[in-house]
Amino acid sequence: MPSCEPRGDDDLVVPPWKIKVVELIALLDPRERRRALVEAGYNTFLLRSEDVFVDLLTDSGTSALSQEQRAAMELGDEAYAGSRSFFRLERAMREVYGYRHLVPTHQGRGAEHLLSKVLVRPGQLVPSNLYFTTSREHAELAGGRWVDVAVPEAQDTTSTHPFKGNVDLAALENVLRAAAPERVAFVRVETCVNMAGGQPVSVANLAAVRELTRAHGVPLILDATRLSENAVFVKDREPAGESATLPGVIAEIAALADGAVFSSKKDHFVPIGGFLALNDDELAERVRELVVVYEGFPHYGGMAGHDLEALAQGIRESTDEALVRHYLSQSAYLGGLLLERGIPIVVPVGAHAVFLDAKRFLPHVPQTSFPAQALAAALYLAGGIRSMERGIVSGQHGDEPYDGLELVRLTIPRRVYTEEHLRYVADVVTEVFERRELVSGLRMTYEPTHLRFFQARFEPEGGEPFAGSLEPALASEPASS
Ligand SMILES: *Cc1c(COP(=O)(O)O)cnc(C)c1O
């Protein structure tokens, strides 16, 4: 009998939605793609979306809204203060996550900014399970120092550890013993760690972190941006999760922390929005004093009333297990296709994306020549696919040496692409893999001071764009199936 449940690990779940509105897309011819890429300085962030065929740059703000979200937007109360929409959002947040205070911000980094301003004093440490670009930047702008306390498996693209998002408890304890509470601002735990490949943290690990932070008098703050997907992994991989409901696991994870930062552009299916959620009254008051300086009045925090409504509904939808499972199955399906063809990816496949391991994909390109950036450029040339570098360009900080992960993220927007798109992507990646020796390294020609990956520009090391060699085989037809 056909099933709505996956039969094996890599099987797609039948989507629990159908499509009502579509946006047309088209594949440019190879010459136009080359022109677009050169204009973009070989940085996929600088491409125009009309020049992209399948856009897997990010899952941020790229989800399809539901009809319920669109309907809710009609109810947006645009009052500057005391907006009904704020109180509806506050109710949804409390029901799902259980925190007392909600401070809305324009998006996740707005919340990170406020959090760092109130919690981080110069010289203090922020231990975290790996880094996220904007999270680290805000902590450091406030004078903090980021300390990586992820389990070592997080950086091993071949380890099949089920919870590569876990904190290395011994490493955290060492940091806390030496510096807490005075010199530790807060401990940050990210759910479904983006930079490790969308890898979950276990409830058992988080509970142990909770114990350590309590013992050392340090706040524990989640980056709960991908909490829903993390909760499904807990249900599937942790004994305690099996009999729980998805909303139950989500609430359990949230309850282990003193507060959380959310970029709602991911799990909450909205194009813009985010918030900071806290339990401590005094801390929340200090954040509300600052939100008026940087974001807006505390009843909208940089969002319009209709955004608050779409977000409230999106928070509820993010607890719908069928929706989250379908989403996870798309990553697993794409990852399965690539693994079958021997293409090096991060395993186990994580929540929101498939991550190509550029060090193994392009072993002839040294990390100082930006192999992930070059691979992302090659995928665009080969098939109009836009992906994102998550390697030395994103990870290196000033002149610090970097020999960490070198990944290309094929990120899946929620409720947007179909099985055919995913098969097309797998075919294009395969074509590039078969001609990988033609992809040369890049040289950076412009380096911005902050978060350089967004706007840096590159050119091929050899002078000649490797496009020349990738195009002919692909010029005739996209390798569609
Ligand atoms: C996207 C993201 C952020 C930043 O949120 P924005 O909404 O892009 O400002 C923070 N943390 C994680 C884990 C994210 O994925």
The ligand as a Gaussian input file, in Angstrom:
#p B3LYP/6-31G(d) Opt

LIG

0 1
 C       19.819000      32.271000       9.725000
 C       20.387000      32.031000      11.040000
 C       20.654000      33.062000      11.939000
 C       20.506000      34.522000      11.572000
 O       19.205000      34.826000      11.280000
 P       18.776000      35.894000      10.178000
 O       17.278000      35.803000      10.203000
 O       19.373000      35.480000       8.874000
 O       19.266000      37.226000      10.612000
 C       21.122000      32.731000      13.193000
 N       21.366000      31.453000      13.538000
 C       21.150000      30.435000      12.697000
 C       21.428000      29.061000      13.128000
 C       20.662000      30.683000      11.419000
 O       20.482000      29.664000      10.569000

